[in-house]
């Protein structure tokens, strides 16, 4: 099955890469270093197949069953491996481009070292009202965060440009600035762009307030 074929289907059969603190948002590119044997096998198989995988959050308490099948969040980010480097010993450095939000419907029986699931691609819900005020809040907070972190003010200009879809701006800003895995998961699970922008604005403004307070202490 090619990537184009996969994109035409709402349901996917896809391997999952469970991680505790990593979120793959659509419209973003995520670098990953793959070293565990089961996930090295997953990448090798994915590269030979359709290059698709889903990054899913491990739920708290996963440590006790990590070597088996720990519980994972119901919504994951799915995407395509767009660049890869095989390292000595079979390890990989990969770049995964986020394509979709997916809901895991069921885990499939498999004879692989890694886990396979059937997942449904989730459609984004456009903002019901005018998104411009929320987008401006997000951009203003991002500029403030770049200043507080002593980063170039124009670092995110292209990714947050006014011609970008509101959902893409929300996902890119969340990936770049939101440190809390629980908040990132909440934003990933929020399909409606309006509430997602509102929640993101709150999170970014709270983070900026903390940084500015710490800098001024």
Secondary structure, DSSP 8 states (H G I E B T S, - for coil): --HHHHHH-SEEEEEEEEESS----TT-EEEEEE-SHHHHHHHHHHHHTT-EEEEEEB-TTGGGGTTS---B-SEEEEEEEEEEEE-GGG-EEEEEEEEEEEEEEEEE--SSSSEEEEEEEE--B--SS--HHHHHHHHHHHHHHHHHTT--TTTTTTTT-TTS-HHHHHHHHHHHH---HHHHHHHHH--BHHHHHHHHHHHHHHHHHHHHHHHH-
